[in-house]
Amino acid sequence: MERLKKEDAHPKILQALLDAETEVISDDVLDNEMILNMGPQHPATHGVLRLLLRLDGETVIACVPELGYLHRGYEKMAENMNYLDYIPHTDRLDYLSPPANNVAYALAVEKLAGIEAPPRAQYIRMMMCELSRIASHMVAIGALAMDVGALTVFLWTLREREKILDLYDHICGARFTTSYTRIGGLAQDVEEKTLKEVRDFVSQYDEKLDEIERLLNGNRIFLERLEGVGVISYDQAIDWGLTGPSLRGSGVNFDLRKATPYMFYSEMDFNVPVYKEGDSLARYFVRADETRESVKIIHQILDKMPRGEVMLNAPKKVLPRKVEIYSRMEELIHDFMLVNYGINPPEGQIYFAAENPKGELGFYIVSKGEGHPWKLKIRSPSMVNLQSLPVLVKGHMVSDVVAIIGSLDPVMGEADK
Amino acid sequence: MTMEKIINKLKEKFAGSILDVTEFRGETTVKVKPEIIVEFSSFLKYDSELKFELLEDLTAIDWAERKNRFSVIYHIFSIPNSLRIRIEVPLGTADNLDSVSGIWKTANWHERETYDMYGITFNNHPDLRRMYMPEEFEYHPLRKDFPLMGIPGSLPLPKK
């Protein structure tokens, strides 16, 4: 094996690190600065995130994140496939909450095409979004606790998530990559029996969360590792474009479900948890409280769940049912046209943003009236949230970097697209 | 403040520089000249009534036409007004634009990504490096003339 040469070490990143502004001065200077390469293969970076840290002793003076190790070119692929084909790829963005991505994408394309799914489909979509929010926050809380040394919590939160994955399995036949939505509706309806299972799950959830919180909220090590670590102020948080729990942990009351209501969120009664401190602990509290609100929303959804179709009746835009394709000529022709030529939304451009577990997931679609988008841009919350990392870690210890990444909860599948 | 009032206010202030205002599916797009983008952005952000403080997204479009190839797109949200505005900046034959990372810090990475994917350079950007692709990569993958299958040999494999 050849030795790495100097030009193999990506000098531009190193230069960026050395040029990074810093006002951090360590009290006990060791007189030898060190550059530490953290990741891309590192269990605490939640995926393939690479950080270049400039250290003085154990204090971080500057930090440059490097993304792209999981870049799969989803935006390029979207320009070359039709709208329906792209749904499975949205699963692989934020792979901890696939249904929420499916829903955001379906709503974006429906907005572009000017159609709307029937109420029952919208209610089921909302239920899936909130279930995925709980599942995603469970991983976030568990991984954060594990990052600061509390291993038990991870097992307990994953147990709750496992129950939700089982529900996914009953609802759409897949535990992980759900691909549940279609343009104009859902892949299939949910059975009453499954709805009852969802009700059973949310009824016992509050108690389980109390148990998890009893492990953490009185845990002195956990609190001291997070309190006052990675503080970002109200104005800074907006300036750096943070969204989701990370933004609300800094005291900004901004939730897209309230600010620009979509589906039937305007009819739901729920609060938006906001904490003013802006540190890692506040971001953890926001996540824990949000799952309680999600449970509240799911109860209301199950109470109000309307009956009816889950696919819109719009033959030029929406896939017909399989039974009809095999028995009727008209539907066969429509299916052929939709699969081969796409849904051809009118010329125009739309931006749709949904409040996902990680923050604002936006789809910007430019259509030229063809079966495939001319351009599709994914506004991924993880990537934008990660951008504030150099600000958050400045002046903290190396071990705090791990806790701060955990509190931002990035998913690299989404950050790298 | 409603979107109508905001548009009127912008038209008053930047009379000659707003090229077009369009609406589609309830979203407003304001097309402005590239020269005023920094001034226009800082007005949107700092005006006490508009307060478009959250830059949600920044990207570009390759129209694949010779004369007017690129447009740069901004999505900005005003939290007090609960309104989103889209700014479209047609670049004409140029492939550079002034950076807005001095106004919204979050624009930094978005502009890096746009540079990486489209090869549009942003003037006065503090750290214009590639975002996703490796440093030694020579192409800009989201340009329409870059093939979907990639270019053989463009990504060197590690030495054995």
Contacts between the chains, C-beta under 8 A, distances in Angstrom:
chain1	res1	chain2	res2	distance
A	1	B	160	7.4
A	2	B	159	5.4
A	2	B	160	7.7
A	10	B	135	5.6
A	12	B	129	5.4
A	12	B	135	5.4
A	13	B	129	7.4
A	13	B	135	7.8
A	16	B	127	5.4
A	16	B	129	6.5
A	19	B	127	7.5
A	67	B	131	6.3
A	67	B	132	6.2
A	68	B	130	7.8
A	68	B	131	6.6
A	68	B	132	3.6
A	68	B	133	6.5
A	68	B	134	7.6
A	71	B	132	4.2
A	71	B	133	7.2
A	73	B	141	6.4
A	75	B	117	7.5
A	75	B	142	6.2
A	76	B	141	5.8
A	76	B	142	5.9
A	76	B	146	7.8
A	76	B	148	6.4
A	77	B	148	7.4
A	80	B	148	5.0
A	111	B	25	5.8
A	112	B	25	7.2
A	114	B	25	7.0
A	238	B	53	5.0
A	238	B	54	5.6
A	238	B	79	7.4
A	239	B	53	7.6
A	239	B	104	6.4
A	239	B	105	4.8
A	239	B	106	6.8
A	240	B	105	5.4
A	240	B	106	5.2
A	241	B	54	6.5
A	241	B	55	5.8
A	241	B	56	7.1
A	241	B	104	6.9
A	241	B	105	7.7
A	241	B	106	2.9
A	243	B	54	7.9
A	243	B	56	7.9
A	252	B	79	7.2
A	254	B	54	7.7
A	254	B	79	5.4
A	259	B	77	8.0
A	259	B	79	7.3
A	259	B	82	4.9
A	260	B	82	6.5
A	260	B	84	7.3
A	348	B	24	4.3
A	348	B	25	6.9
A	349	B	24	6.7
A	349	B	27	7.9
A	349	B	29	7.2
A	349	B	86	7.7
A	350	B	24	6.9
A	350	B	25	5.3
A	350	B	27	6.2
A	351	B	27	6.5
A	351	B	56	7.9
A	351	B	57	7.2
A	351	B	75	5.4
A	351	B	84	7.0
A	351	B	86	6.6
A	353	B	56	6.7
A	353	B	84	7.9
A	360	B	56	6.5
A	362	B	56	6.1
A	362	B	57	5.8
A	362	B	75	7.2
A	364	B	57	6.3
A	364	B	59	6.6
A	364	B	73	7.1
A	364	B	75	6.9
A	366	B	61	5.9
A	374	B	61	7.4
A	375	B	59	8.0
A	375	B	61	5.2
A	375	B	62	7.6
A	377	B	57	6.7
A	377	B	59	4.5
A	377	B	73	8.0
A	379	B	56	6.1
A	379	B	57	4.3
A	379	B	75	7.5
A	383	B	109	6.9
A	384	B	106	6.1
A	384	B	109	7.2
A	384	B	110	7.9
A	387	B	106	6.2
A	387	B	108	6.8
A	387	B	109	4.7
A	416	B	132	6.4
A	417	B	132	7.4
